[in-house]
Amino acid sequence: MKAPVPESNQASSETLNSAEAPTPPRTTGALGLAFVLLLLLAGFALSAWQMLLLQDEQKTQAQRLIALTALQAEMDQSRQVLNDLVQEKTLLTKALQDVTIRIDRQAETLAMVRQQTTEQAAVWQLAEVATLVRMAALALNVFADVQQAMGFLQQADKALIGADGRESVALRAAIAADLAQLAQVPSVDRIGLYLTLGQLMSAVADLPLRRVMLAPKQNPPPTPSSVAGFWGWAHEAWDTLWLRLVGLVDFRRGESAPKPIPTAQAAQDLRQNLLLSLSTAQSALLRLEQPIFDEELRKVDAWVVDYFDPTAAAHQAFLTALGQLRAAIIQPALPSVEGSIAAVTLAQAPPVAAP
């Protein structure tokens, strides 16, 4: 059980409560002051925070200003570089224009030089063709060498390949006509003829001389007489004397009398004459002297027929080769190249100016 509370204590507590009742105004003022202080502190804190933010913003602005200053400097440098590039471009454009003008002038000069070179080339080409044509005429008229003349004309025709102009076409036509005429000339194997003459010269020493033979119409030798004694001996003596008398005279008609048998010295001189005539025929072959060539071969043929044995194989082979040489023509009729020469002269003539 609880002990009863004494009344004095209750009365004292009520007294206390009644004494503390008028104190609430002081508490409200303190709270207001505290609130004001809190507001001031918050304001100061906010101001400090704003100051910090402002400082950060100033730092950022300062950094941006520095960056802008650097960027401005770089832009100024870039602008200067751009100005330099524009100036260089202007200078390059001007230099390019100068180079273009020089190139145009050089192109004009080159065109003039090319035209002059073309004209000079045409002149030199005609000069070369004229030289070749004249060389062909020299080979034909002086040396009678048809093959060499054709070679010169063919070279002249090749030199005219690609040449334009009526004169060049006429010149090629004239050269073609002369080549066609030269192609119809029979070829002469002068080297073969010369070597054949040399073989005949080496065969002269092997030719046998003609032997002593009875006349073709001489009576046959007498038969021995069957009569003995003086009358038989007289008959034999008479036949022998008759044969010797008949052999002194040749009664053939229309036939050439055989030449006398040469002596050893005469035979040597005869062989020397044969060698001399064959050597002369070789020289005439080289000089293209047809009459001398024919005359020397005719003399050789006559001497071989008259003084050497016709029945020997060497004699027959000699006459066969000699007959082939006598039938050869060492100087055929040659055409001229006057058509080509006239065409060259016409092509080299300066053009006549129109009135």
PyMOL commands that set and color helices and strands:
alter all, ss='L'
color gray80, all
select helices_A, chain A and resi 7-20+24-141+146-159+166-183+190-206+230-247+264-287+290-307+313-326+338-348
alter helices_A, ss='H'
color red, helices_A
deselect
rebuild
show_as cartoon
